[in-house]
Amino acid sequence: MKLLMGEVTLAARTILGEARGEDYEGKKLVAHVIINRWKNKHRGETTIAGVVTEPKQFSAWNLSDPNRVKLETVQIDNENLRECMRAFLEAFDEEDPTKGAMFYHTAAVTPRWASGHAPILKHGHHIFYNDVK
């Protein structure tokens, strides 16, 4: 599977929107979820762009999310975006601490899909699951 530079930028924008308040490790964990979905062709998506912009999957890209415009316009020289790029690229080349997680949510909510599933990892404000497909 090929990874294009534009997809790295889009993944970094997603991580910024989803995990901007997390530490570096937390950003990498979100990166692993993006990578896992891409590698597993989640919902038939074969590109990072398809994975992260799939409706209602990464809330930062929801049309109703007030931060979406910020993600679309943040400049490449933004320090936070660059950190998210590094996190994505490092996650791409390392062992996955989420053990294949394709879903997570913030600790502030408990979505319906999480019912009956056991978290594999809790880090910062996020809870990760590898038994949800």
NUMISE-275158 format. One line per 3 residues: number of its first residue (from 1); their letters; for each residue y, z, x of N, C-alpha, C, O, CB. Coordinates in steps of 0.05 Angstrom, whole numbers, always signed. Each point is the difference from the previous one (the first is absolute). Glycine has a CB too. Example, Ala and Ser with C-alpha at 12.3 -4.5 7.8 and 13.67 -1.06 7.14 Angstrom:
2
1) AS) -114:+156:+264:+24:+0:-18:+24:+0:+18:+0:+13:+21:-23:+12:-59 | +44:-39:+31:+24:+1:+16:+22:+14:-15:+22:+4:+10:-35:-47:+14
end
This chain:
133
1) MKL) -23:+0:+17:+23:+0:-17:+25:+0:+18:+2:+16:+18:-27:+8:-55 | +43:-42:+31:+24:-2:+16:+22:+17:-12:+3:+3:-24:-16:-49:+38 | +29:+57:+4:+23:+17:-8:+25:-14:+11:+3:-4:+24:-31:+47:-25
4) LMG) +47:-49:-17:+24:-14:+8:+23:+21:+4:-1:+21:-13:-14:-62:-12 | +34:+34:+42:+22:+18:+6:+15:+8:-25:+8:+23:-3:-4:-43:+48 | +1:+2:-63:+14:+6:-25:-15:+21:-16:+12:+16:-14:+7:-62:+14
7) EVT) -46:+46:+2:-15:+20:-15:+2:+27:+13:-1:+21:-14:-31:-57:+1 | +36:+37:+40:+4:+26:+13:+26:+12:-10:+2:+23:-6:-27:-39:+47 | +46:-1:-43:+26:+9:-10:-3:+10:-29:+11:+21:-7:+12:-53:+38
10) LAA) -37:+17:-47:-4:+8:-28:-15:+26:-3:+6:+17:-16:-5:-65:+3 | -22:+51:+30:-15:+25:+0:+18:+23:+9:-1:+22:-12:-42:-47:+22 | +60:+21:+10:+18:+20:+9:+20:+8:-21:+6:+24:-4:-11:-41:+50
13) RTI) +15:-2:-61:+18:+6:-22:-14:+16:-22:+12:+19:-12:+13:-62:+21 | -50:+38:-13:-16:+15:-20:-4:+28:+10:+4:+19:-16:-27:-61:+1 | +17:+46:+40:-4:+26:+11:+26:+16:-2:+1:+24:-6:-37:-41:+37
16) LGE) +58:+4:-25:+27:+12:-2:+5:+10:-28:+9:+23:-4:+8:-52:+41 | -24:+13:-57:+5:+7:-28:-19:+22:-9:+7:+17:-17:+9:-63:+9 | -41:+45:+17:-20:+19:-9:-1:+26:+15:-7:+21:-11:-19:-60:-3
19) ARG) +34:+38:+40:-5:+24:+17:+24:+7:+18:-3:+11:+21:-45:-22:-21 | +72:+3:-9:+23:+5:+18:+5:+30:+6:+12:+6:+20:+8:-47:-40 | -29:+59:+2:+3:+28:+5:-23:+13:+15:+0:+24:+5:+26:-23:-46
22) EDY) -46:-17:+49:-23:+10:+14:+4:-1:+30:+17:-15:+10:-47:+1:-48 | +14:+29:+53:+1:-2:+29:-14:-26:+8:-10:-15:-17:+10:+66:+23 | +0:-56:+20:-11:-25:+10:-29:-4:-8:-8:-22:-8:+40:+24:+47
25) EGK) -48:+19:-37:-28:-1:-7:-3:-7:-30:-17:-16:-7:+5:+50:+43 | +29:-23:-53:-1:-6:-28:+7:-29:-6:-12:-12:-18:+25:+59:+9 | +5:-58:+25:+6:-29:-3:-24:-17:+8:-7:-20:-13:+56:+30:+22
28) KLV) -63:-1:+12:-24:-15:+9:-22:+1:-21:-15:-19:-4:+27:+28:+52 | -14:+14:-62:-21:+2:-20:+5:-19:-23:-18:-12:-11:+12:+60:+23 | +31:-51:-20:+7:-20:-21:-6:-28:+10:-9:-17:-15:+45:+48:-4
31) AHV) -30:-35:+45:-7:-26:+12:-30:-6:-2:-8:-22:-6:+47:+27:+38 | -55:+15:-27:-29:-3:-2:-9:-8:-28:-18:-17:-4:+12:+50:+40 | +19:-22:-56:-6:-7:-28:+6:-30:-4:-16:-15:-12:+25:+63:-4
34) IIN) +14:-57:+25:+8:-28:-3:-21:-18:+14:-10:-19:-11:+59:+32:+9 | -56:-5:+27:-20:-16:+15:-27:+0:-14:-13:-21:-1:+37:+33:+44 | -33:+11:-53:-26:+2:-14:+0:-18:-24:-20:-14:-5:+14:+61:+22
37) RWK) +27:-47:-32:+1:-18:-24:-1:-29:+8:-13:-16:-13:+40:+51:-11 | -13:-42:+46:+0:-27:+9:-27:-9:+10:-10:-21:-7:+58:+26:+20 | -61:+12:+3:-26:-7:+11:-21:-1:-22:-19:-16:+2:+31:+38:+40
40) NKH) -9:-7:-63:-19:+1:-22:+7:-19:-23:-13:-1:-21:+3:+47:+33 | +31:-62:-8:+9:-19:-20:+3:+14:-28:-9:-11:-20:-13:-27:+46 | +35:+61:-25:+4:+15:-25:+14:-17:-21:+21:-12:+5:-18:+55:+22
43) RGE) -15:-43:-50:+9:-16:-23:+2:-30:+7:+16:-15:-12:+9:+55:-5 | -41:-49:+35:-1:-28:+8:+22:-8:+19:+3:-24:+6:-24:+16:-49 | +38:+26:+51:+22:-7:+18:-9:-4:+28:-16:+15:+11:+47:+11:-40
46) TTI) -22:-48:+42:-9:-7:+27:+23:+2:+20:-5:-6:+24:-30:-24:-44 | +59:+37:+12:+22:+3:+18:+12:+28:-3:-2:+13:-21:+11:-63:+19 | +5:+58:+23:+15:+26:-2:+20:-2:-22:+4:+19:-16:-11:-10:+65
49) AGV) +21:-31:-51:+21:-4:-21:-13:+4:-27:+12:+13:-18:+14:-45:+48 | -49:+20:-35:-13:+3:-26:-8:+28:-5:+2:+10:-23:-18:-56:+27 | +6:+60:+16:-9:+28:-3:+24:+18:-7:-2:+16:-19:-35:-24:+52
52) VTE) +59:+6:-18:+21:+20:-4:+18:-6:-24:+12:+18:-11:-12:-11:+59 | +0:-32:-57:+17:-7:-23:-16:-2:-26:+12:-6:-21:+18:-18:+51 | -55:+30:-29:-16:+0:-25:+13:+20:-19:+4:+23:+8:-48:-35:+17
55) PKQ) +49:+4:-50:+14:+18:-19:-13:+27:-2:-24:+3:-3:+39:-43:-22 | +2:+60:+26:-7:+28:-5:-19:+12:+21:-14:+19:-5:+22:-27:-43 | -9:-4:+72:-18:+10:+21:+16:+16:+20:-9:+22:+8:-21:-61:-14
58) FSA) +52:+29:+16:+18:+15:+18:+26:+1:-14:+15:-19:-2:-39:+4:+44 | +30:+39:-52:+23:+3:-19:+27:-9:+12:+18:-6:-15:-43:+44:-5 | +27:-38:+46:+25:-8:+13:+7:-29:-7:+23:-8:+1:-32:+40:+36
61) WNL) -11:-48:-45:+5:-28:-7:+2:-5:-30:+5:-22:-9:-29:+9:+50 | +20:+34:-57:+4:-3:-29:+28:-9:-6:+19:+10:+12:-54:+25:-21 | +38:-53:-10:+27:-10:-7:+18:+22:-8:+25:-2:+3:-46:-41:-17
64) SDP) +11:+64:+2:+16:+22:-10:+7:+20:+21:+16:+19:-5:-37:-26:-39 | +10:+5:+68:+5:+20:+21:+28:-5:+12:+5:-22:+10:-55:+25:+0 | +67:+17:-11:+27:-3:+10:+1:-5:+31:+20:-10:+10:-5:+39:-47
67) NRV) -36:-23:+51:+0:-4:+29:-9:-28:+8:+2:-7:+23:-12:+55:-18 | +1:-64:-24:-10:-27:+6:+21:-17:+14:-5:-13:+20:-25:+16:-59 | +55:-2:+29:+21:-16:+12:+5:+9:+29:+5:-17:+17:+16:+11:-62
70) KLE) -23:+31:+50:+3:+10:+28:-21:-11:+18:+5:-8:+23:+16:+50:-41 | -46:-43:+8:-22:-11:+16:+3:-29:+5:-6:-10:+22:-24:+44:-42 | +41:-48:+1:+3:-29:+3:+23:-7:+19:+0:-22:+11:-18:+16:-57
73) TVQ) +37:+24:+49:+23:-7:+16:+3:+15:+27:+18:-5:+15:+4:-4:-58 | -40:+28:+48:+1:+15:+25:-3:-19:+23:-17:-18:+0:-2:+59:-22 | +36:-38:+42:+0:-18:+23:-21:+8:+21:-7:+23:+2:+56:-31:-10
76) IDN) -58:-12:+23:-21:+4:+20:+8:+19:+22:-17:+12:+13:+1:-58:-23 | +42:+50:+14:+9:+19:+21:+1:+29:-10:+8:+18:+14:+17:-56:+7 | -32:+42:-46:-1:+27:-12:-21:+17:+14:-23:-8:+1:+40:-10:-45
79) ENL) -9:+41:+55:-19:+16:+15:-24:+9:-16:-23:+0:+10:+62:+16:+17 | -35:-9:-52:-22:+9:-17:-20:-23:-6:-24:+4:+0:+54:+30:-21 | -19:-58:+16:-18:-23:-4:-16:-6:+25:-24:-6:-2:+57:-13:-32
82) REC) -20:+20:+57:-14:-5:+24:-23:+20:+5:-21:-7:+11:+63:-14:+8 | -36:+46:-25:-21:+21:+2:-24:-7:-18:-23:+3:+7:+58:+32:+4 | -29:-45:-35:-21:-8:-19:-16:-24:+11:-24:-2:-5:+52:+20:-34
85) MRA) -14:-36:+52:-14:-23:+12:-19:+10:+22:-23:-9:+1:+62:-21:-11 | -30:+48:+27:-17:+11:+21:-24:+14:-13:-23:-2:+10:+63:+8:+21 | -35:+10:-52:-22:+14:-13:-21:-20:-11:-24:+5:+3:+56:+32:-16
88) FLE) -23:-58:+1:-19:-20:-11:-16:-13:+23:-24:-2:-2:+55:-7:-36 | -18:+1:+59:-14:-13:+22:-19:+19:+14:-22:-9:+7:+61:-21:-1 | -32:+55:-3:-18:+19:+12:-24:+5:-18:-23:+1:+9:+61:+21:+14
91) AFD) -33:-20:-49:-22:+4:-19:-19:-23:+0:-24:+3:-2:+54:+24:-27 | -19:-51:+33:-16:-24:+1:-21:+1:+22:-21:-12:-1:+59:-14:-19 | -30:+40:+42:-17:+0:+24:-15:+26:+5:-12:+3:+21:+44:-35:-2
94) EED) -32:+50:-38:-13:+26:+5:-22:+5:-21:-1:-13:-21:+43:+30:+42 | -58:+3:-15:-20:+9:-20:+14:+11:-24:+21:+13:+2:-54:-3:+35 | +22:-14:-60:+13:+7:-26:-7:+29:-7:-22:+6:-7:+19:-53:-8
97) PTK) +23:+65:+17:-5:+28:-7:-4:+5:-30:-9:+21:-9:+36:-9:+48 | -21:-33:-56:-4:+3:-29:-28:-8:-8:-7:+3:-23:+56:-12:+16 | -65:-1:+26:-27:-8:-5:-2:-20:-23:-18:+1:-17:+2:+43:+34
100) GAM) +35:-63:-17:-1:-22:-19:+16:+4:-25:-4:-14:-20:-40:+5:+38 | +61:+29:-19:+15:+6:-24:+17:-25:-9:+13:-12:+17:-11:+61:-4 | -3:-54:-38:+16:-22:-11:+20:+11:-21:+15:-16:-12:-52:-17:+20
103) FYH) +36:+59:-13:+18:+12:-20:+11:+26:+11:-13:+15:+15:-12:-37:-52 | +49:+28:+29:+13:+26:+5:+21:+5:-21:+8:-19:-15:-17:+15:+65 | +18:+28:-52:+23:+7:-17:+14:+23:+12:-10:+14:+18:-14:-31:-59
106) TAA) +48:+22:+31:+15:+23:+10:-11:+25:-13:-11:-1:-22:+53:-26:+30 | -39:+50:+5:-9:+25:-12:+15:+8:-25:-8:+18:-14:-5:-4:+60 | +36:-27:-50:+16:+6:-23:-11:-10:-27:+8:+9:-21:+31:-10:+51
109) VTP) -58:-17:-28:-12:-12:-24:-30:+0:+2:-11:+1:+22:+52:-29:-30 | -55:+26:-14:-29:-5:+0:-5:-23:-19:-2:+4:-25:-9:+45:+35 | +8:-73:+1:-5:-23:-18:-27:+1:-13:-18:+13:+10:+48:-40:+19
112) RWA) -32:+13:-51:-26:-1:-15:-23:-10:+18:-22:+11:-2:+47:-18:-40 | -20:-12:+58:-21:-12:+17:-12:+21:+19:-23:-3:+8:+45:-42:-12 | -8:+66:+11:-10:+20:+19:-20:+19:-13:-15:+14:+14:+58:-17:+10
115) SGH) -44:+4:-50:-18:+18:-14:-29:-6:+7:-9:-23:-2:+42:+27:-36 | -47:+17:+47:-28:-4:+7:-5:-9:+28:-23:-5:+8:+15:-5:-55 | +29:+7:+62:-3:-9:+28:+9:+22:+19:+18:+15:-6:-10:-63:-8
118) API) -22:+49:+37:+6:+21:+20:+18:-11:+22:-7:-21:+12:-38:+43:-23 | +66:-9:+17:+17:-9:+22:-15:+1:+26:-16:+18:+5:+57:-2:-29 | -36:-35:+41:-11:-1:+27:+18:+14:+20:-8:+9:+21:-17:-52:-32
121) LKH) +51:+43:+4:+20:+9:+19:+26:+7:-14:+8:-14:-19:-29:-14:+55 | +33:+50:-27:+27:+7:-10:+18:+2:+25:-7:+13:+19:-11:+12:-60 | +40:-39:+39:+19:+1:+23:+28:-2:-11:+7:-18:-16:-41:-4:+47
124) GHH) +51:+40:-23:+28:+0:-10:+0:+2:-30:-12:+18:-12:+27:-45:+51 | -2:+8:-52:+2:+0:-29:-20:-19:-13:+1:-4:-24:+47:+14:+29 | -67:-21:+11:-19:-20:-11:-28:+11:+0:-9:+15:+17:+39:-52:-1
127) IFY) -45:+27:-36:-29:+7:-2:-14:-27:-1:+6:-18:-16:+2:+62:-9 | -28:-47:+42:-14:-26:+4:-29:+2:-10:-13:+20:+1:+42:-30:+39 | -38:-13:-51:-27:-2:-12:-15:-24:+12:+12:-22:+2:+4:+45:-45
130) NDV) -41:-19:+50:-16:-23:+9:-23:-5:-19:-18:-16:+5:+30:+26:+43 | -13:+4:-71:-21:-5:-20:+10:-13:-25:-12:+1:-21:-12:+39:+39 | +48:-53:-16:+11:-15:-22:+1:-29:+8:+10:-6:+22:+18:+46:-37
133) K) -38:-57:-1:+1:-29:+6:+17:-14:-20:+3:-24:+1:-49:+26:+19
end
